[in-house]
């Protein structure tokens, strides 16, 4: 089964392709063209038995935004991009693939749910996303397809997560807090992975931010 983070690929396409790519009426088409190419290229290369594309909610607040107001603060949602994001699920459906989108949910939620269901069925999953948070889904049955350059995907499994970060996939959420959570105190890079491995899964501590950084040898 191939599961795709629709917003991740749409955003990458929108910002990578020239804004001169337009549809009838002068409306933007860069995100549509880039996403369509990525989707069909993935399908052709992997030949999955099924394809599911997950989408973020833009018009209803999600739990992540309520807890972390700065969440995804680096993403730009201008009108031309939003208009194309509204169209893309129609293209996915026209290809005969499934969409997953619902108020209050994000693409990540659908990706994780699809992986859980497919692994329970003892199936195998390919998760295509440019979001490193999806590395936590890597397992013997699930591989992350992570874009590294135009048309090229890195295949990320548990061994590759360990090689990159020195932690198991299930500890990636803690790594994410360390790097992006505005509440978290920065951690000295030396020994960070070793320090994280000493904490049981799901108990990574978040401390109020202040100057300096945590010494991983002292917790």
MARGUDREN-253633 format. One record per residue: residue in one letter; y, z, x of N, C-alpha, C, CB in turn. Coordinates in pm, whole numbers, padded with zeros to 5 digits. Glycine has a CB too. Example, Ala and Ser with C-alpha at 12.3 -4.5 7.8 and 13.67 -1.06 7.14 Angstrom:
SITE	A	-00569	00780	01319	-00450	00780	01230	-00330	00780	01320	-00447	00905	01131
SITE	S	-00225	00708	01285	-00106	00714	01367	00003	00787	01290	-00060	00572	01408
***
This chain:
SITE	X	-00119	00000	00084	00000	00000	00000	00125	00000	00089	00000	00123	-00096
SITE	X	00223	-00081	00054	00349	-00086	00126	00457	-00020	00041	00388	-00232	00160
SITE	X	00523	00080	00097	00630	00153	00028	00758	00133	00109	00596	00306	00012
SITE	X	00864	00090	00043	00987	00051	00112	01106	00133	00066	01015	-00098	00092
SITE	X	01185	00176	00162	01312	00244	00133	01416	00135	00107	01356	00339	00252
SITE	X	01438	00104	-00020	01525	-00007	-00056	01667	00009	-00006	01526	-00025	-00203
SITE	X	01723	00128	-00023	01861	00150	00019	01878	00138	00169	01909	00287	-00028
SITE	X	01780	00185	00244	01788	00177	00389	01801	00032	00435	01664	00242	00452
SITE	X	01717	-00056	00383	01722	-00196	00425	01843	-00269	00366	01594	-00267	00383
SITE	X	01885	-00230	00247	02004	-00292	00188	02129	-00257	00269	02022	-00247	00042
SITE	X	02141	-00131	00308	02256	-00089	00389	02257	-00159	00523	02255	00063	00409
SITE	X	02141	-00166	00588	02134	-00232	00718	02176	-00379	00706	01991	-00222	00775
SITE	X	02129	-00444	00601	02162	-00585	00582	02311	-00605	00553	02079	-00642	00468
SITE	X	02365	-00518	00469	02506	-00531	00429	02598	-00521	00550	02543	-00424	00326
SITE	X	02570	-00429	00639	02657	-00408	00754	02625	-00501	00871	02648	-00264	00799
SITE	X	02507	-00562	00871	02469	-00649	00982	02510	-00794	00960	02320	-00643	01004
SITE	X	02511	-00839	00835	02538	-00980	00806	02686	-01002	00773	02449	-01029	00690
SITE	X	02737	-01120	00802	02879	-01148	00776	02912	-01145	00627	02917	-01284	00834
SITE	X	03031	-01098	00598	03076	-01089	00459	03106	-01226	00401	03200	-00999	00448
SITE	X	03101	-01329	00484	03123	-01465	00434	03002	-01518	00357	03155	-01559	00550
SITE	X	02890	-01447	00363	02773	-01486	00282	02802	-01443	00139	02639	-01420	00337
SITE	X	02819	-01540	00052	02862	-01510	-00085	02780	-01585	-00188	03009	-01543	-00103
SITE	X	02784	-01532	-00312	02721	-01597	-00426	02827	-01671	-00506	02648	-01494	-00514
SITE	X	02784	-01727	-00614	02876	-01796	-00704	02985	-01698	-00749	02800	-01854	-00827
SITE	X	03107	-01747	-00752	03217	-01662	-00793	03276	-01581	-00679	03173	-01570	-00901
SITE	X	03232	-01607	-00557	03286	-01536	-00442	03235	-01395	-00425	03432	-01533	-00452
SITE	X	03128	-01358	-00496	03073	-01223	-00483	02982	-01214	-00361	02995	-01185	-00610
SITE	X	02978	-01096	-00300	02902	-01076	-00178	02752	-01095	-00198	02927	-00939	-00125
SITE	X	02686	-01140	-00090	02542	-01164	-00099	02469	-01121	00027	02515	-01310	-00125
SITE	X	02540	-01065	00124	02476	-01028	00251	02363	-00930	00235	02578	-00971	00343
SITE	X	02384	-00824	00156	02280	-00724	00136	02159	-00784	00066	02334	-00605	00055
SITE	X	02185	-00874	-00030	02077	-00937	-00105	01994	-01027	-00014	02133	-01018	-00223
SITE	X	02062	-01111	00064	01991	-01205	00152	01912	-01128	00257	02091	-01301	00219
SITE	X	01977	-01031	00322	01909	-00957	00427	01791	-00876	00375	02005	-00865	00496
SITE	X	01810	-00811	00260	01701	-00734	00202	01586	-00824	00161	01751	-00654	00081
SITE	X	01619	-00936	00096	01515	-01029	00052	01432	-01079	00171	01577	-01147	-00023
SITE	X	01499	-01113	00278	01427	-01160	00397	01336	-01051	00452	01526	-01206	00504
SITE	X	01387	-00928	00458	01308	-00817	00511	01186	-00790	00422	01394	-00690	00522
SITE	X	01207	-00788	00291	01098	-00762	00197	00988	-00867	00209	01152	-00758	00054
SITE	X	01025	-00993	00207	00926	-01099	00210	00858	-01108	00347	00991	-01233	00175
SITE	X	00933	-01077	00453	00874	-01077	00586	00770	-00965	00599	00983	-01061	00694
SITE	X	00802	-00848	00544	00707	-00737	00546	00581	-00771	00467	00771	-00610	00490
SITE	X	00601	-00829	00351	00486	-00863	00267	00397	-00966	00337	00532	-00917	00131
SITE	X	00459	-01066	00396	00384	-01171	00463	00308	-01117	00584	00477	-01284	00506
SITE	X	00371	-01023	00656	00308	-00970	00778	00196	-00872	00748	00412	-00903	00865
SITE	X	00212	-00790	00644	00119	-00680	00618	00017	-00711	00510	00195	-00557	00580
SITE	X	00048	-00803	00419	-00042	-00840	00309	-00097	-00717	00236	-00158	-00924	00363
SITE	X	-00009	-00630	00186	-00056	-00508	00117	-00114	-00539	-00020	00059	-00408	00103
SITE	X	-00193	-00446	-00072	-00249	-00467	-00206	-00144	-00441	-00313	-00370	-00376	-00228
SITE	X	-00040	-00363	-00279	00067	-00332	-00374	00194	-00299	-00296	00027	-00213	-00467
SITE	X	00310	-00321	-00362	00439	-00292	-00300	00523	-00209	-00396	00514	-00424	-00262
SITE	X	00581	-00101	-00345	00671	-00016	-00423	00801	-00001	-00345	00607	00124	-00454
SITE	X	00914	-00025	-00411	01044	-00009	-00347	01117	00107	-00413	01129	-00140	-00356
SITE	X	01152	00207	-00333	01224	00324	-00384	01374	00308	-00365	01175	00451	-00315
SITE	X	01450	00361	-00462	01596	00348	-00459	01663	00484	-00478	01643	00251	-00567
SITE	X	01779	00498	-00416	01861	00618	-00435	01932	00615	-00570	01964	00632	-00322
SITE	X	01975	00734	-00614	02062	00746	-00730	02206	00754	-00680	02026	00872	-00817
SITE	X	02293	00672	-00734	02433	00673	-00691	02526	00732	-00796	02477	00534	-00658
SITE	X	02487	00726	-00923	02578	00769	-01029	02549	00909	-01080	02571	00673	-01144
SITE	X	02443	00973	-01029	02410	01111	-01069	02387	01192	-00943	02283	01115	-01163
SITE	X	02443	01310	-00939	02429	01396	-00821	02283	01438	-00802	02519	01521	-00834
SITE	X	02242	01447	-00677	02107	01492	-00645	02112	01631	-00584	02037	01394	-00550
SITE	X	01996	01694	-00574	01989	01829	-00519	02040	01833	-00376	01845	01880	-00525
SITE	X	02014	01729	-00298	02059	01728	-00159	02211	01729	-00149	02003	01606	-00086
SITE	X	02278	01651	-00234	02423	01647	-00232	02482	01782	-00275	02475	01535	-00322
SITE	X	02417	01847	-00372	02468	01975	-00420	02456	02084	-00314	02394	02017	-00546
SITE	X	02348	02079	-00236	02327	02181	-00133	02404	02149	-00004	02179	02194	-00101
SITE	X	02416	02019	00027	02483	01977	00150	02587	01870	00116	02381	01923	00255
SITE	X	02711	01909	00084	02813	01812	00042	02835	01699	00142	02944	01884	00019
SITE	X	02808	01722	00270	02828	01619	00371	02709	01529	00390	02861	01682	00500
SITE	X	02605	01546	00306	02483	01467	00320	02512	01318	00309	02380	01509	00213
SITE	X	02459	01239	00403	02478	01094	00408	02627	01058	00413	02413	01027	00287
SITE	X	02706	01146	00475	02850	01124	00481	02888	00999	00558	02917	01242	00542
SITE	X	02798	00951	00645	02830	00833	00725	02810	00701	00652	02748	00834	00847
SITE	X	02747	00704	00536	02722	00580	00464	02845	00538	00385	02602	00595	00369
SITE	X	02869	00407	00382	02982	00352	00308	02931	00289	00179	03059	00249	00393
SITE	X	02996	00324	00069	02955	00271	-00061	03073	00196	-00122	02906	00386	-00156
SITE	X	03111	00083	-00064	03221	00008	-00123	03170	-00073	-00242	03287	-00084	-00018
SITE	X	03262	-00128	-00317	03226	-00193	-00443	03132	-00311	-00423	03351	-00241	-00514
SITE	X	03153	-00389	-00316	03068	-00506	-00293	02924	-00466	-00266	03122	-00587	-00176
SITE	X	02905	-00356	-00195	02769	-00308	-00168	02704	-00254	-00294	02771	-00200	-00059
SITE	X	02777	-00173	-00368	02721	-00115	-00492	02680	-00224	-00590	02824	-00020	-00558
SITE	X	02763	-00328	-00600	02731	-00438	-00692	02601	-00506	-00652	02845	-00540	-00694
SITE	X	02576	-00520	-00524	02452	-00583	-00478	02333	-00489	-00493	02466	-00627	-00331
SITE	X	02356	-00360	-00472	02249	-00262	-00492	02200	-00263	-00637	02296	-00122	-00454
SITE	X	02291	-00289	-00730	02251	-00295	-00871	02163	-00416	-00900	02375	-00300	-00961
SITE	X	02179	-00521	-00823	02103	-00646	-00846	01966	-00643	-00780	02182	-00765	-00795
SITE	X	01955	-00577	-00666	01833	-00585	-00586	01706	-00545	-00660	01848	-00499	-00467
SITE	X	01705	-00440	-00744	01582	-00409	-00817	01533	-00525	-00905	01602	-00286	-00904
SITE	X	01626	-00606	-00955	01587	-00722	-01034	01512	-00823	-00946	01711	-00788	-01100
SITE	X	01559	-00839	-00823	01491	-00931	-00732	01350	-00879	-00701	01571	-00948	-00601
SITE	X	01338	-00749	-00677	01207	-00689	-00648	01111	-00715	-00763	01222	-00536	-00622
SITE	X	01158	-00692	-00885	01074	-00713	-01003	01035	-00860	-01018	01145	-00664	-01129
SITE	X	01129	-00949	-00986	01101	-01093	-00997	00992	-01136	-00899	01228	-01174	-00972
SITE	X	00980	-01062	-00790	00874	-01092	-00692	00738	-01037	-00735	00912	-01034	-00556
SITE	X	00738	-00960	-00845	00613	-00901	-00892	00584	-00766	-00831	00501	-00994	-00863
SITE	X	00684	-00706	-00766	00666	-00575	-00705	00726	-00466	-00794	00732	-00571	-00564
SITE	X	00692	-00342	-00764	00737	-00229	-00846	00859	-00162	-00787	00624	-00127	-00862
SITE	X	00950	-00117	-00875	01066	-00037	-00836	01045	00108	-00877	01195	-00093	-00900
SITE	X	01104	00200	-00801	01105	00342	-00838	01248	00391	-00826	01007	00426	-00748
SITE	X	01309	00422	-00941	01447	00467	-00942	01467	00552	-01066	01547	00348	-00939
SITE	X	01529	00669	-01050	01551	00758	-01164	01668	00851	-01134	01423	00838	-01196
SITE	X	01744	00891	-01236	01859	00980	-01215	01819	01109	-01143	01925	01013	-01348
SITE	X	01896	01144	-01041	01872	01268	-00970	01772	01259	-00855	01825	01369	-01064
SITE	X	01714	01142	-00835	01615	01125	-00729	01665	01025	-00625	01480	01079	-00788
SITE	X	01605	01033	-00505	01640	00941	-00398	01516	00864	-00355	01701	01017	-00279
SITE	X	01539	00759	-00278	01427	00679	-00229	01326	00767	-00155	01478	00568	-00137
SITE	X	01376	00862	-00076	01286	00951	-00001	01186	01021	-00092	01366	01054	00076
SITE	X	01232	01060	-00211	01144	01131	-00304	01027	01041	-00347	01223	01178	-00428
SITE	X	01058	00916	-00375	00954	00823	-00419	00861	00784	-00305	01018	00697	-00477
SITE	X	00915	00773	-00185	00831	00742	-00070	00729	00853	-00048	00917	00721	00056
SITE	X	00777	00976	-00049	00688	01091	-00026	00584	01103	-00137	00770	01221	-00017
SITE	X	00625	01079	-00262	00531	01088	-00374	00424	00980	-00363	00605	01076	-00509
SITE	X	00465	00859	-00327	00369	00750	-00314	00268	00778	-00203	00441	00618	-00287
SITE	X	00316	00832	-00092	00226	00865	00018	00126	00971	-00026	00306	00914	00141
SITE	X	00174	01074	-00095	00085	01182	-00139	-00024	01130	-00232	00166	01292	-00208
SITE	X	00015	01047	-00328	-00082	00994	-00425	-00183	00903	-00357	-00010	00918	-00537
SITE	X	-00134	00815	-00270	-00224	00719	-00205	-00320	00789	-00110	-00143	00614	-00130
SITE	X	-00271	00892	-00039	-00360	00964	00051	-00465	01043	-00026	-00279	01059	00141
SITE	X	-00428	01093	-00144	-00527	01162	-00228	-00637	01066	-00272	-00459	01224	-00351
SITE	X	-00601	00940	-00287	-00700	00838	-00325	-00776	00786	-00203	-00631	00720	-00396
SITE	X	-00745	00845	-00086	-00803	00803	00041	-00765	00660	00076	-00954	00816	00036
SITE	X	-00646	00621	00032	-00592	00491	00068	-00509	00501	00194	-00509	00434	-00047
SITE	X	-00454	00388	00235	-00369	00381	00353	-00232	00331	00310	-00431	00289	00462
SITE	X	-00128	00384	00376	00009	00355	00335	00091	00308	00454	00074	00478	00271
SITE	X	00175	00209	00430	00278	00168	00524	00412	00203	00462	00268	00014	00559
SITE	X	00492	00282	00531	00623	00325	00481	00730	00257	00565	00638	00481	00485
SITE	X	00805	00164	00505	00909	00092	00577	01045	00155	00549	00910	-00058	00537
SITE	X	01108	00205	00655	01238	00270	00639	01308	00279	00773	01222	00409	00576
SITE	X	01442	00275	00769	01521	00297	00889	01566	00439	00902	01639	00206	00890
SITE	X	01512	00528	00818	01547	00670	00817	01442	00748	00894	01561	00723	00672
SITE	X	01482	00814	01002	01386	00889	01084	01325	01008	01010	01454	00938	01209
SITE	X	01387	01051	00901	01329	01161	00823	01191	01123	00771	01420	01198	00706
SITE	X	01165	00994	00754	01034	00953	00704	00923	00973	00806	01038	00808	00662
SITE	X	00959	01005	00931	00857	01029	01032	00768	01147	00994	00922	01054	01168
SITE	X	00819	01237	00908	00738	01350	00865	00619	01306	00779	00824	01449	00788
SITE	X	00622	01183	00729	00513	01132	00645	00400	01071	00728	00568	01028	00548
SITE	X	00421	01056	00858	00319	00994	00942	00192	01078	00946	00371	00973	01085
SITE	X	00080	01010	00934	-00050	01077	00938	-00154	00975	00980	-00086	01141	00800
SITE	X	-00279	01015	00982	-00385	00921	01015	-00395	00810	00911	-00519	00993	01028
SITE	X	-00350	00839	00788	-00359	00741	00680	-00226	00671	00653	-00407	00807	00554
SITE	X	-00116	00723	00705	00017	00668	00675	00093	00636	00803	00097	00766	00588
SITE	X	00144	00514	00810	00218	00467	00927	00359	00429	00884	00147	00347	00994
SITE	X	00457	00468	00964	00595	00434	00935	00630	00304	01007	00691	00549	00978
SITE	X	00690	00210	00933	00742	00087	00992	00892	00104	01009	00708	-00038	00902
SITE	X	00935	00122	01133	01074	00157	01163	01143	00040	01233	01081	00286	01251
SITE	X	01250	-00015	01174	01317	-00130	01235	01385	-00092	01366	01420	-00188	01139
SITE	X	01357	-00168	01470	01418	-00141	01601	01513	-00253	01642	01310	-00123	01707
SITE	X	01490	-00374	01597	01581	-00486	01619	01547	-00593	01514	01570	-00544	01766
SITE	X	01628	-00695	01509	01613	-00795	01403	01470	-00848	01396	01710	-00911	01426
SITE	X	01407	-00826	01281	01273	-00880	01258	01161	-00805	01326	01270	-01018	01302
SITE	X	01190	-00699	01399	01085	-00626	01471	01074	-00482	01419	01114	-00625	01623
SITE	X	00950	-00439	01397	00924	-00304	01346	00840	-00225	01446	00853	-00311	01209
SITE	X	00879	-00102	01471	00795	-00012	01549	00700	00058	01453	00881	00092	01629
SITE	X	00575	00071	01492	00476	00140	01409	00467	00284	01458	00335	00069	01416
SITE	X	00502	00376	01368	00512	00518	01404	00402	00597	01335	00651	00575	01365
SITE	X	00313	00653	01414	00210	00743	01365	00230	00880	01429	00068	00689	01396
SITE	X	00138	00974	01408	00153	01107	01467	00172	01105	01618	00032	01191	01434
SITE	X	00101	01017	01688	00113	01012	01834	00253	00968	01877	00009	00916	01893
SITE	X	00311	00873	01804	00445	00826	01839	00551	00931	01807	00477	00695	01764
SITE	X	00531	01009	01699	00625	01118	01668	00622	01221	01780	00590	01184	01531
SITE	X	00501	01255	01824	00488	01351	01933	00553	01297	02061	00339	01384	01958
SITE	X	00531	01171	02088	00587	01111	02210	00739	01112	02208	00536	00967	02226
SITE	X	00798	01087	02090	00944	01080	02079	01008	01218	02076	00983	01003	01955
SITE	X	00947	01313	02003	01014	01439	01976	00940	01563	02025	01037	01451	01831
SITE	X	00813	01548	02062	00738	01663	02108	00699	01759	01998	00816	01736	02210
SITE	X	00697	01711	01873	00657	01794	01759	00561	01714	01672	00781	01842	01677
SITE	X	00488	01784	01584	00402	01719	01487	00488	01662	01374	00296	01817	01431
SITE	X	00438	01560	01302	00517	01503	01193	00568	01605	01092	00435	01401	01121
SITE	X	00488	01705	01058	00531	01803	00958	00645	01890	01006	00415	01890	00917
SITE	X	00675	01885	01135	00787	01962	01190	00914	01879	01201	00751	02019	01326
SITE	X	00907	01751	01163	01025	01665	01169	01139	01716	01081	00987	01524	01127
SITE	X	01113	01774	00960	01226	01826	00882	01308	01929	00959	01176	01888	00753
SITE	X	01243	02013	01038	01317	02109	01120	01401	02040	01224	01222	02204	01187
SITE	X	01346	01934	01281	01420	01856	01380	01544	01796	01316	01332	01746	01440
SITE	X	01531	01753	01191	01644	01696	01121	01754	01797	01098	01601	01638	00989
SITE	X	01716	01922	01063	01816	02026	01046	01892	02049	01175	01750	02155	00999
SITE	X	01817	02050	01284	01880	02073	01413	01988	01969	01440	01776	02070	01524
SITE	X	01961	01842	01403	02051	01735	01442	02160	01706	01341	01973	01613	01467
SITE	X	02137	01732	01211	02231	01680	01113	02281	01782	01011	02168	01568	01041
SITE	X	02217	01896	00994	02259	01992	00894	02390	02056	00938	02150	02099	00870
SITE	X	02500	02041	00860	02628	02097	00902	02627	02249	00909	02735	02053	00807
SITE	X	02527	02315	00848	02521	02461	00855	02456	02511	00983	02447	02516	00736
SITE	X	02384	02421	01050	02300	02465	01160	02378	02480	01289	02186	02368	01180
SITE	X	02350	02587	01362	02409	02604	01493	02342	02508	01589	02396	02751	01542
SITE	X	02418	02437	01674	02355	02343	01766	02259	02413	01860	02461	02268	01846
SITE	X	02152	02344	01895	02049	02401	01980	02051	02333	02116	01910	02388	01916
SITE	X	02046	02411	02222	02042	02353	02356	01922	02259	02365	02034	02464	02465
SITE	X	01944	02141	02419	01839	02039	02417	01717	02079	02498	01893	01909	02469
SITE	X	01736	02149	02609	01623	02186	02694	01532	02284	02622	01673	02247	02826
SITE	X	01408	02247	02607	01311	02337	02545	01313	02342	02395	01332	02473	02596
SITE	X	01395	02255	02330	01406	02260	02185	01272	02237	02116	01506	02156	02137
SITE	X	01199	02133	02156	01072	02102	02090	00973	02217	02107	01012	01973	02146
SITE	X	00968	02275	02226	00877	02388	02250	00915	02504	02159	00882	02433	02397
SITE	X	01043	02530	02147	01090	02639	02061	01054	02613	01915	01243	02656	02074
SITE	X	01071	02487	01869	01039	02455	01731	00891	02471	01702	01082	02314	01698
SITE	X	00808	02436	01799	00663	02446	01776	00618	02590	01758	00587	02382	01891
SITE	X	00700	02686	01802	00663	02827	01788	00685	02877	01647	00742	02912	01886
SITE	X	00754	02800	01564	00779	02840	01425	00679	02772	01333	00924	02805	01383
SITE	X	00622	02848	01239	00530	02787	01142	00603	02680	01062	00471	02894	01047
SITE	X	00526	02582	01013	00583	02473	00934	00664	02526	00818	00473	02381	00884
SITE	X	00785	02472	00801	00868	02507	00687	00952	02632	00706	00784	02525	00569
SITE	X	00945	02697	00824	01021	02820	00843	01128	02804	00949	00928	02934	00880
SITE	X	01163	02680	00984	01265	02657	01086	01393	02727	01044	01289	02505	01107
SITE	X	01450	02815	01129	01566	02895	01090	01695	02816	01097	01576	03016	01178
SITE	X	01782	02837	00998	01914	02776	00998	02016	02888	01012	01939	02692	00868
SITE	X	02099	02880	01114	02197	02983	01140	02337	02929	01115	02184	03036	01285
SITE	X	02435	03014	01080	02572	02967	01064	02621	02905	01195	02664	03082	01021
SITE	X	02698	02797	01184	02748	02730	01304	02856	02814	01371	02802	02591	01269
SITE	X	02850	02820	01502	02956	02881	01580	02956	02812	01716	02936	03036	01594
SITE	X	03052	02847	01799	03061	02778	01928	02940	02809	02013	03190	02818	02001
SITE	X	02912	02719	02107	02798	02739	02193	02672	02685	02129	02781	02886	02226
SITE	X	02557	02722	02186	02432	02674	02129	02325	02781	02145	02387	02543	02196
SITE	X	02217	02764	02067	02106	02859	02071	02027	02837	02199	02015	02844	01946
SITE	X	01994	02941	02267	01901	02932	02379	01760	02936	02321	01925	03049	02485
SITE	X	01683	02827	02331	01550	02823	02270	01458	02933	02316	01486	02691	02297
SITE	X	01486	02996	02429	01400	03102	02476	01427	03234	02408	01416	03118	02623
SITE	X	01536	03238	02327	01571	03360	02256	01585	03332	02109	01700	03420	02311
SITE	X	01498	03390	02029	01504	03368	01886	01482	03497	01812	01402	03263	01842
***
